[in-house]
């Protein structure tokens, strides 16, 4: 495909975090009061964890953050340099430099806001038996300001993009930036997408989520997040297919696109609610011994999905690519991938 038409077609906005990833034991999780498979924001009790992880012999550093992971995977699947761009806040430090180098190497056009006073955000990734727990210390990522977004050279990325993706985690940082982009997308018939991202987003940041939701054309999440979303709204159902359908039917700010809900369920089928109908798609099952870690699986799923969506492929193709990308990532440590995809 001609690359020129794809320049900057997909924009992500989110919390850039450097993943500090290591295999730990259950005692480590207990020590820091962390539940397996959880995604939370760091409290004071968690802060010593970062140095302890960094001192482990098996530690790895990977440029991450949910949105940035999805954009990186989409970029990898597309293999067209500059097809994607990304906005977020980092610190002026060695982790920030690492992040810039990483994004550039991945072929992403990243416009980071560099905060003078806060260190680059980090995410502790604790892997126990293939299952990951994430503890995010946002630091600089929490300092993103809409003033940066409004600067002509950054707003140009918004103008250029036809598809915009923001993980729900960004609701905790800059809801006004989300609103600016969401309203722009509705006014210009662009495709605006978000992720439920974590149960605590659906609970604690419900108001911000509620405000963005009418603008969302595609909403992604996993079964735990979907059930929490339903519970918060008093829907009294645990049925993921029913919840996906109900989310797709919530009011929309613009009638250009119908809302499509995409919910993953680990090894169980992917649920897609589209145009009043619910379909399920089986995932690619992986033998347990091939599973390295689940960190980045959900982000990779979205990245794979977006890589086909921007090429205007069918939903079936988008889900197939999403499952392919997730399957590749869970066989590797962290959200990393081989040099070239073999998706066809």
N, C-alpha and C positions, 0 to 999 in steps of 0.2 A: 504494500500500500504506500501511497505517496506520503512522505513524512511531513511535508510542509503544512498540509491541512490539519495535522495533529499537534502542531506546536502549542503547548500550554492548554490543551483541551481539558485537562483534569487538574483541579486545584484542591489541595487539602489544607485545612487549618487546624492546628491542635497544639498539644503540649509535647515539645521535643524533649525526650528523656534519654540519657545514656543508660542502657541496661547494664547492671552489674550482676552477672548471672553465675550461679554455682550450684552444684549438687550438694544438698545438705541432708541431715537426718531429721527424724521427727522431734528429737530433743531440741534441735535448733529452733524449730517452729514453736515448740512449747515455751522455750525460754523467752521468746519475743511475743508470745500470745497471738500467733498467726494461725488461721485455719487453712487447711490444704485447699487449693483451687480458688482461693479468694482473691479479690482485687480491691485494695484499700489505699487510703491516703495515710502517709506516715504521721504518727504522733510522737511525742517526745520519747516514749519508751522504746520506739523502734530505731531511733537515730544511731545508737552504737552498732546496729546491725550492718551498716554500710561498710564500715572499716573491717568488721569481722569477715564479711564476705570477700572484701578486697584482699584480705590476707591469705585466703585459701589458694592452694596450688592449682586448683582446676578452674579458677575464676576467668570469665570472659567478659569483654566490654563490647557492646553492640549498640549502634545508634538506633534508638527505638522511640517509644511513645506510640500509642495506638494508631493515630492518624498517619503518622510518618511511616509506620510499618506498612499500612495498607497502600500508601502512595508508592513506597519502594517496590512492593510486590507488583503493583499494577505496571510500574515503569519496567520492571524486569520482564513481565509477560509481554509487554508491547514491543520491547526492543527498538524503540524510536527515541533517541536522545532528546530531552527537552519536551516530551509529550506531557509531562507532569510538572506541577509547581507546588510549593509548600511554604506556608507562613507559620511562624511560631516564635517564641522568645527563648534565647539562650543567654548564658553569662559570658563575660569576656575572660575566659580561662582556658586551661588546656582541654577540658572536656568539651567546651564550646568549639575549639579549633578542630578537635576530633570529629565533632558532629558535622562541621562544614565540609571537611575532607570527605567524610562518609557520603554525604548527600551528593556532592559533586561526582564522586566515583560511581554513584548509582545512576547518574544521568538526570537527576532531579534539579530543577531550577528553584533553589531554596532562597527565600528572602527572610532571613532571621532578624528579629529585633534583638539587639544586643544590649543587655542590661548591665550597667556599670557596677551595681551594688549587690547583685545576688549571683551565687554560683549556678552553673548549668544544672538543670534538674536531673535527678537520677532515679532509677527504678531498681529496687532490689528484686531479683528474680530467684526465688528459692525453689529448687527442683527436688522433689522427693518422689521416687518411683515413677518418673515420667510426668507427674502432675505438677503444675507450677502454681506458686503463690506470688502475687505481685504487691509490693509495697512502694508506692510512689512518693518521693520527696520532691515536690514540684519546684521549689526554689525559684529560679529565674522564669521557668515556664509559667508560673503563677503571676508574672509581672506584665504579661502582654497587654498592650493598650490599643484601643481602636484608633488613636491618633496615628499610630504606625500604619495601620491598614489604610487610612485616608490619604497617606502620602501618594502623589501621582504614580511613582514608580512601583508601588505595591498594589494600589487599586487597579493598575493596568493588568495585573495578573487575574484579578476578579473579572475585569471586562473581557479579557481574552478567553477565559475558561467557558466551556459549555456545560461542564459537569462539576459540581462542587460537593466535596465530602468532608464532614466534620464529625469526629467521634463525640459522644455525649460528655466525655471527660472535660471538654473545653467549656461546657456550661458552668463549671466551677470557677473559670478564669475570666472569661470576657463575653458574657451573654450579649453585650451591646454590639460586639463585633459580629457575632452570629446573626443578630437581627439585621444589621446592615446588609450582610451578604444574602440572607434569606429573602429580604424584601427586594433586593436587586434581582435575584433569580426569578422571583414571582413576576416582577415587572417586565422581564426580558425573555420569559418562557424558557429559562434554563432549568436544568435538572438539579435539584437540591436534595442532598442525602445526609442522614444522620444515623448514629448507632446508639442503642440504649446504653451500651458500654459497661454498666455495673449495677447491681441491685441498689447500692447507696445513691446512685444518680437518680433512679426512679423514685426513691423515698425522700431524700434530703433536698434534692434540687428539682423537685416536682414542678414548682412554679415556673422556673426558667425553662424546663423541658416543655411544659404546657404552652408557653409563649412561642416557642420555636416550632412546635409540632404542626400547626396548620400549613406551614411552608414546606414541610418535608414530603418529597415525592417517593423516596425509597427509605424505609427504615429497617435497619438490621439489628439483630440481637441474638442471644442464646436463650435456651428454655428457662433458665433460672431468672434472667432479667425479665423475660416476657411474663412469667408468673408473678414476679414482684410488681411489675407495671399494672397487672390486672388487680392484684390484691389492694394496692394503694387506691385504686379507683372503685373498689368494692364490687368487682365484677363476679365474684363468687364462682369462678371456674378455674380449674387447674389445666384444662384441656388446651394444649398449645395451638392446635388448629383453630379452635374457636377464638382464642385470644388474638392470633394473627389476623383473623378475619375482622374482628372488632376494631383492632388498631387501624386496619386499612380503611375502615368506614368512618373514622373520626373526621370532623370537619376540615376542609382545606381552604387555604387563602385564595388559591387560584385554581381555576377549572381546567387549565391546559393539560395537566397530567393527572391521572388517577394515582392514589397512593398505593404502592406495592410494599407489602411486609415480607421480610425474609428472616426466618428464625432457624438457627442451627440447634442441633440437639446431640452434640458429640458424635457417638457412633450411630445414633438413630437418624432417620431420614430428615432432610431439610424441608421445612414447611414454607410454602410461598402462597400468600393471599394476594390475588391479582384480579381486579375487575369483578369482585363479588364471589370469585371461585377460589377454592383452596386446593393446591396440588402438593404432593410430596415427592421428593427425589432422594433415592438412596445415596449414601456417601460411599467412597471407596474404602472398604474395610482394610485395616492394617493388622497383621499379626502382632501380638503384644511385644514380641522380642525385637520388632523393628521400630517401636515407638521410642524416640529419644526424649523429647519433652513437648508438652502441649503449648508452651509459650509461643504466642504469635499465631496460633492456629486460626483464631477468629479474625484477626487482622488480615492474615494471608487470604482467608476465604473472601473477605470483602475486596481485597486487592485483585484477586483473580476475577471476581464478578465485574468489577469496574473496568478491567482491561478489555472485556468483550462489550460491555455496555456502551463505552465511548465509540466503539466501532459499529454501534447500532445492531448488534447481534440479538437473537431471540433470548428470552428469559431462560429457556432450557440450556442454551449455549453458555449463558452467563453463569448458571449454577454449575454446569459441568466444569468450566474453567475454575470456578471458586473451589470446588471439591478437589480438583487437581492441585491447585496451589496449596491448599491446607494440607493435603497428603504429603507433598514435598517437604513442607516446613516442619511437620511433626517428626520427620525422620532425621532431623538435624538439630543441633543445639542452638537455641534462640531463634529469632526470626531471620534466618539466613537461607540462602538458596544457591544452587549450582550456577555456573557462569551463564548457561543458556537454558531456557525451558524446552522440554520436548512435548509440549502440548500441541495437538493438531486435530 
